[in-house]
Amino acid sequence: MTQETIERPKYDTEAFRKARSGRNIALGLGLVAFVVIVFIVTVIRMGANATPHF
């Protein structure tokens, strides 16, 4: 049996890190947008059900 060395491909870790950072920022912005939309809809719906006290 011969011993063959298997070369592993070289990965560009900086490119992976940059791509991951971009995805994390996009996911964070999407999450913040979702929270803001839910808050605004909640305030509008609560305000529509409020009765004037006068």
Secondary structure by P-SEA (a helix, b strand, c coil): cbbbbbbccccaaaaaaaaaaaaaaaaaaaaaaaaaaaaaaaaaaaaaaccccc
